[in-house]
């Protein structure tokens, strides 16, 4: 009888192993819930806070008419630009509220825009506060072979109109607030961006452009006058994951789920050791403390 009981225990070990492996497979990243569905027809949107008079904001993005589950970008300050977000084609709404304001509060700015298939956009809030407005720009994703593409977005409130050059190439002449130029092809290499307004001395910033890249030069206000921020829109045919040197959108994405498989493996090993001990394979049974 003892032999039969031991054989039964031994037969239970493979069953335990199979059960644990099933649990591990179910909990592993490869078999967990499917990732958010994406489509080859999706578009891409990034959002920029370009109003020097507006404080840090919380920005809500959601499908038009469906504000229940928005993407929320928190504590977005002047000059911040988000990563590109992949969105299904359709109409969307962007709403800006003061940092930490209740989601039910009246937004300082609300606007809707369309997202087309396989098209990238920059959605920028600019202008005075009050008086914020949204500008939606369609972004280029590829450059001519061996060259770079550059455009200018005028977001300065200190100057109504600006003229911008890259080296000997004039990119914008008397560009008004909220306006953007078409993309212009320029040679790759090192040169300078020059911004002039109202006869003032030019603001000069060195800029290195790599072949097959796409950029947006944003004219901004600074404590000393004008400044520029160069956003990289795309490298080759790939959109950049974030725009600009200063990005204030940290902490808006949920962290990836922890991989539980290593812990489950430890649990399996422990369970097998216990089972083996119970079957008398490795651990001698301890005598009872009280003999009867």
N, C-alpha and C positions, 0 to 999 in steps of 0.2 A: 504493500500500500504506500509506503514512504517513497519507493521508486516511482510509482505512478504519479504521486503528488508532485515530485520534483520534475518529472517530464512535463506535466501540465504547466508548471511555472515557466519552464524553459520555452514551451510553445507560445506563451503569452508575450515573450520578449519581442519577437519579430512584429507582432501586432502593435505593441507599444511604439516600436521604431517607426512603423508605417504611419501611425496616427500623428506622431510628432512631426514627421516630415511633411505631412499634409498641412499641419498648422503653420510650419515655417514657410511653405510655398505660398500659403494664403496671405501671410503677413509680409512677405518680401516685396520690395518696390516693384518687381516685374509683374506681380500678380495683384497688386493693390488696385484701388479704384482707378479707372482710366483717367488720364490727364484731361484738362479742359480741351474740348474739341476745337481744332483749328482747321482752316480751309485754305486751299491755294488761292481762293478768291478774296481772302481777307485784305483789308487795308491796314494802315498804321497811322497812329496819331501821337504826337507829343505836345505837351502844353507848356507855355512859357508865361511867367509873371514879369512883365516889362513896364510896369507903372511905378516910377520912383516915388510918387506921392501915396501910393497904397501901402498899407502895412502888410505884415505876413498874413497869408490867407490859407484857408482850407478849400481845396478845389474838388468839386463833385462832378463825376462824369458818368452818364447813364444813357441807355437808349431813350429816345424821345417818348414821353408819356409814361415812362416806367421808372420812377425815382426810388423805388423800394429797396433796390440792392445796388447802390452806386459803387464805383471805384472812387476812393477818397484819397487824395494827396494832401498831406497835412503839413502845416508850417512852411508854406511856400513863400519865399521872400523875393524881393526885387532882383531880377537877373537870373533866377533859377529856371532851369529847363528840365523837363522830365525825360525819362527814357521813352522810346517809341512803344506804344501799346498796340497790340494786334486786335483789330475789331472787325466783326462781320460788316459787310456793306449795309448801309442804312442811315437813318437820321439819328443824331445824338444831341444831348443837351449838356452844356458845361455851366456850372453854377459856382460862384465864388462867395465864400462867407469869411468873416473874420476868424483868425486862428482860435480854435477851441469854442467857437460859437455853436449853439445847438443846431443839429441838422434840420430842425423844424423852423429855424429863424429865417427871416426874409433875407435872401442873398443880395450882396452888393452888386452883383452882376450875374445875369443869366442870358444865355444865347444858345441857339441851336445851329447845327451844321450837318452837312451830308458827308458820308464816307463812301468813296467809290471803291470798286474791286481793284486790288493790286495797286493801290495808290497811297502815297504817303503825304501827311499834312503836318504843318505846324499851326497850332491854335494859340494865339498870343493875346493876352489881355494888356492893353496899354492905354495911355492918355492920362488926363488929370483925375483926381479923386475928390469929390464926385465927378462923374462924367466918364467912367471907364467904358471902354468898348472892346469888342473882340475882332481881331483880324485873323482870317483863315487863309493860309498860304499852302499851295500845292508844292510839295518838295520833289526835286529831281533825285533819282536814285543811281544814275550812271553818268559818267563823264566820258568825253572823247578820249580815245586811246592815247596815253602819254601826256594828257593835259589835265588841268583841274577846272572845275566849274565853281564860280563865285557869284553870289548876289548880295545885296545890301538891304537891310530892314532898318528904317529910321524910327527909333523909339525914344528920342530925346525930347524932353519938355523944355529944356533951357534954350534950345534953338529950334525955330520953326522949320528951317530948311538947311540941309547939309549937302556938301559935295564930297564925294569919296573916290579915291583913286587907289589902285594897287600897282605900284611901280609906275610905268608910263601909261597904264590902261585906266581911263576914267570910267568908273563903274556907275556913278550917280552924279547928277547935276541938279542942285537945288531940290533935293528929295524931301518931300513934306512928311510931317509926322504921320505914322501909321502906314506909310507907303513902302513898297518893296520893289526892287528892280527885277527884271528877268535875269536868269543866270547868264554869265558871260564866261567864255573859255579863256583861260590864261595859261601861260607856260608854267610848268612845275618848277619849283626851286625856291630860293630865298629872295624876298623883297620886302617892301614896307607898305603898310596901309596908311594913307593920309586922309584926314577928315578936316575940312574947313567950313566955317559958317560965319556970316556977317563980317567978313573981312578980318576975323581974328587969326592969330597964328595957327598953323596947322598942327593937329594932333597926330603924331607919327608913332606907329607901332610896327615892329618887325614881325614878319609872318613867313613861315616856311610851309610851302604847299607841296604835297606829294602827288605824283601822277595818279590818275584814275580816282581822284577823290572829289567830293562835292561839299561846299561850305556855304554858310550864311554868316555874313558880317553884320552884327547888330550894333547900332550906334546908341550908346547909353549915356546917361548923366553920371558925373562923378563930382566929388567935393571940389575938384580943381577945374572943372569944365566938362569936356567930353571925353569919353573913352569908348573902346570897342571890345566886344566879345565875339570870338570866332567860333561858331558852332560847326562841328563836323556832321554833315547830314548823312553821308554814305562813303564807304571805302570800297572800290570796285563796284560790285552790284549789291553789296551788303549794307543795309541801314545800320547806323551806329546805335549801340544799345542805349546811349545817353548823349545828350547834346550839351555842349558848352563845358567850360572848365569848372564852373560853379553849379553844383546840382543839389537842390534842397529836398529831394524826394526820398531820402533814406527812411527806412522803417515803414514804408507803405505796403510792402509785400509780406505775406505770411512766410515764416521759415519753412523749409522743406520738412516733411515728416521724418522722424528718426527711424533709422534702420533697426528693426527689432530682431532681425535674424540672428546676429551673434548671441544675444541674450537667450533666444530660444534654443540655440545650439547647446549652450551651457545647461539649460534646463533639461534638454534631451539626454545629455551625457550623465547628468546627475540622476535622472530617472532610470537610465539603463543600469547605472552602478547599483542603485537601490534594488532594482529588479534582480540583477545578478546576485546580489548579496542574499536576497530573500530565497533565491533558488539554491543557495549553498555553493555558488561557483567560486567566490573569492573571499568572503568574509566568514570566519567561523562564528557560529551562533554563540552568543553569550549565555552562560548558565543563569538560571533564575536566581534571584537573590535569596529567595526563601525556598528551601527544599520541603516538599510535602511527602 
